[in-house]
Amino acid sequence: MTTTRLQHDYSMTTTRLQHDYNTTTTRLQHDYSTTTTRLQHDYNTTTTRLQHDYNTTTTRLQHDYNTTTT
């Protein structure tokens, strides 16, 4: 793909790491917090947008994919 933005947000119990990678065509941001499990993925590119929202008792996954060329 031409431009990709990946954002991961993980909430769990005892770890918070934040990584921010900037490259020419790709931007990756990982945010890990904790407290049970919360996963949020936000992918921005240019032409496709899928959003999945999963709610469970201990896990919440949210995926947001925006893409350039699929």
C-alpha positions, 0 to 999 in steps of 0.5 A, a space after each residue: 500500500 502507499 500510505 499506511 497508518 497502524 495504531 494498536 491500543 492494548 490495555 491489559 494489566 501491567 504493561 504500558 509501552 508506547 512505540 511511535 515509528 515514523 517512516 516515509 510511507 508507514 506510520 505505526 503507533 502501538 499503545 499498550 496499556 493494561 487492565 483485563 484486555 482492550 485491543 484497538 487497532 486503527 489502520 488508515 490507508 485510503 480506500 477500504 474501511 472495515 470496522 469490527 467491534 467485538 465486546 466480550 466480558 474480558 476482551 474488547 477488540 475494535 478494528 478500524 481498517 482504512 486502506 489504500 489499495 486492497 
